Amino acid sequence: MKDLQVNIRIEVNEKVYIKNPETSELGRKIITGGIDLIAELGFEKFTFKKLAEQINSTEASIYRYFESKHLFLVYITFWYWGWLEYKLVFGIMNIKSAEERLLKAIKILTEQVREDAKFAHINEIKLYQIVISESLKLFFNKNVESDNVEGFFSPYKNILKRVSAIIMEINPNYTYPNMLVNTCIEGAKRQRFFANHLPSLTDQNHSDNDHIVNFYQELIKNQLELK
């Protein structure tokens, strides 16, 4: 198991990039610098020109990897959901009880993100902040249907399918498994944002207890009438 985790690679849809950034030092610098810059400036102010200055390269060199900053955002968001799916798979694979698997899955999907040393060129904490603040731009835009056809949302869909399957294992008659899982994922993102910026809109505090995780686990239990 340990060897599998060390050698893991998050595969991103090859249609997102021109050249796979994981295959070169410059490509990895583009990913690292891009995440840092979007986290600092926001996506609207982010440009490849600014990124080139950040990593001491040229704008043209970045365009050899990505056609547009939209596709760069797709790449890092796709990577995040692929990484979360990887965490989910390894986190629940040895749990026999479906109810315990479900609650563990909800914990993984809603807990505070921490850096993962297995992927040294990506700061998962900064990336999660980008996913919270910027990823809706990938859904609410005129290209969403064509992006969906290209498979750009497949890791997110995979997560929903995996957790929804556990719900149906527990209660085959439950009508809204995808909606329930999606509500937990998206709701937790908003609550993390509120906890950091608008704390009066949430019940999360600075104690050791993660009230956001607890809330969504309780929501799941109440919906499915679990003990």
Residue pairs with C-beta under 8 A, 6 or more apart in sequence:
1 90
5 90
5 118
6 118
8 86
8 118
9 22
10 79
10 82
10 83
10 86
10 119
11 82
12 20
12 75
12 78
12 79
12 82
13 78
13 150
13 151
13 152
13 154
14 20
15 150
15 151
15 152
16 66
16 71
16 74
16 75
16 78
16 152
17 65
17 66
17 71
17 75
18 63
18 64
18 65
18 66
18 67
19 27
19 64
19 65
20 27
21 27
21 28
21 30
21 31
21 65
21 66
21 75
22 28
26 55
26 57
26 61
26 65
27 65
28 121
29 55
29 57
29 121
30 51
30 55
30 57
30 62
30 65
30 66
31 75
31 76
31 79
31 121
31 122
32 55
32 121
32 122
32 123
33 51
33 54
33 55
34 46
34 51
34 72
34 76
35 76
35 122
35 123
35 126
35 127
35 130
36 54
36 123
36 126
37 46
37 50
37 51
37 54
38 46
38 73
38 76
38 130
38 134
39 123
39 126
39 127
39 129
39 130
41 50
42 133
42 134
43 69
43 73
43 130
43 133
43 134
43 137
46 69
47 69
48 59
48 62
48 63
48 66
48 69
48 72
49 59
51 59
51 62
52 58
52 59
52 61
52 62
66 72
66 75
70 143
73 130
73 134
73 135
73 137
73 138
74 138
74 147
74 152
76 127
76 130
77 130
77 131
77 134
77 135
77 138
78 152
78 155
79 122
79 127
80 124
80 127
80 128
80 131
81 155
81 156
81 158
81 159
82 155
83 116
83 119
83 124
84 108
84 109
84 155
84 159
85 155
85 158
85 159
85 162
87 108
88 105
88 108
88 109
88 159
88 162
88 163
89 162
91 104
91 105
91 108
92 101
92 104
92 105
92 108
95 101
95 104
98 166
98 169
98 170
99 170
99 226
101 166
102 163
102 166
102 167
102 170
102 220
102 224
103 217
103 220
103 221
105 162
105 163
105 166
106 163
106 184
106 213
106 216
106 217
106 220
107 213
107 217
109 159
109 163
109 181
109 184
109 185
109 188
109 216
110 184
110 185
110 188
110 212
110 213
110 216
111 210
111 212
111 213
112 192
112 210
113 124
113 125
113 127
113 128
114 124
114 125
115 123
115 124
115 125
116 122
116 124
128 192
131 189
132 189
132 190
132 192
132 193
133 193
138 144
138 147
138 152
138 153
147 153
159 181
159 185
160 178
160 181
160 182
160 185
163 177
163 181
164 177
164 178
164 180
164 181
167 174
167 177
167 180
167 181
167 224
168 174
168 177
170 224
170 226
171 224
174 180
174 223
174 224
180 219
180 220
180 223
183 219
184 216
184 219
184 220
187 216
188 212
188 213
188 216
191 202
191 204
191 212
191 215
192 204
192 212
194 201
194 202
194 204
195 202
195 204
195 212
199 205
202 211
202 212
203 211
203 215
204 210
204 211
204 212
205 211
220 226
221 227
